[in-house]
Amino acid sequence: TSTMRWARLDETSPHILMHHFTVPSSDSGGRFFCCFTLISEPIPEEHIIDYYTTHSSCPRHAYVFVTTSFVNLCVDPNQPWVISIKNNLDKKNSPP
């Protein structure tokens, strides 16, 4: 089994936690996060409330799932379980 550690990266946003392998970078003065390791074990869909894609300047393309506890998890966008959750979130968030 693997253990995961979490680190607060942005003290101005106390509810947002990022996986410890996700680090802030800058691009044109902006701020974005890159993933260096990805969670491979499926996460129950009911724990995921949102997602976003890592910035195009990151060395690894990934999705970041946001949990109901506002924890951000780096996941492999090619995994079938990730694609399924992403598609369901897209359907939920699309206008009627």
N, C-alpha and C positions, 0 to 999 in steps of 0.2 A: 504494500500500500504506500501511497505517497502522501506527504504532508504538504500543506500549503500555508504560506505565511502571507500576511497582508500588511501593507504600509500606507499610512496616510501621506499623500503627496501634496495636497493642497489644503493648507490650514484655513483658507478663506471659504472653503466648501466642506464643512465638517462631516457631512453625510456621504461624501463620495470617497470610496476607498478603491485603490487600484491594486491589482496583483503585483507582487514585488518585482516581477520581471518587466513591468510596464513602466517606461520612464518618459518624463516630459522632454520634448525637443522643441526647437523653435524654427519657424519658417516665416520669413518676411515680418518678423516681430510678433507673430502669433504663437499660440501654444497648442501642441497636439501630443498625443501619446502613441508610442510604438510598443508592440508586443514582441518579446523575445522567446517566450515559451508559450505553448498552447495547451489548454486542458483537453485531454482526449476522451475522458470518461463522460458519458452523457449526463447532462444536468436535467432534472425534471422540469418540463416546460412550464408548469404552474409557478415556478420560482423566477421566471424570466419576464420582465415587464417592458424591456426595450433593448435596442442594440444600435451600434454604430460601427462604421468601417474605419480601420486605421488609415492614417494619412498616406497619400501616394508616395511621400518621401521616405516612409519607413522601409527598412530592409526586408520585412516580412509582411505580406498581406494577411490580415486577420479581421475577424469580427470581434467586437467586444460586447458581450451580453451584460445587461444591467439586471441585477436580481432585485427581488422585493425588499431586500435589506440594503439596497443601493450599493452593492458590491459589484465591481466591474471585473468580468472574467474574459480572458483572451481565449478564443476558440478558433479552430480550423474551419474556414469557410467551405471546405470541400467535403466535410463529414456529412453523411446523410441526415443525422439527427440535428445538426446545426442548420442545414438547409431547410428542413421541415419547420423548425422553430422560427426561423427568419421569415419563411413564407407565411406562416400563421400570424406573426406579428404584423407583417405587411398588410394582410387581409383585414386584420382588426383595426389598423390605423388608416386604411384607405377610406376616402369619402364614399357615402352610399351611392 
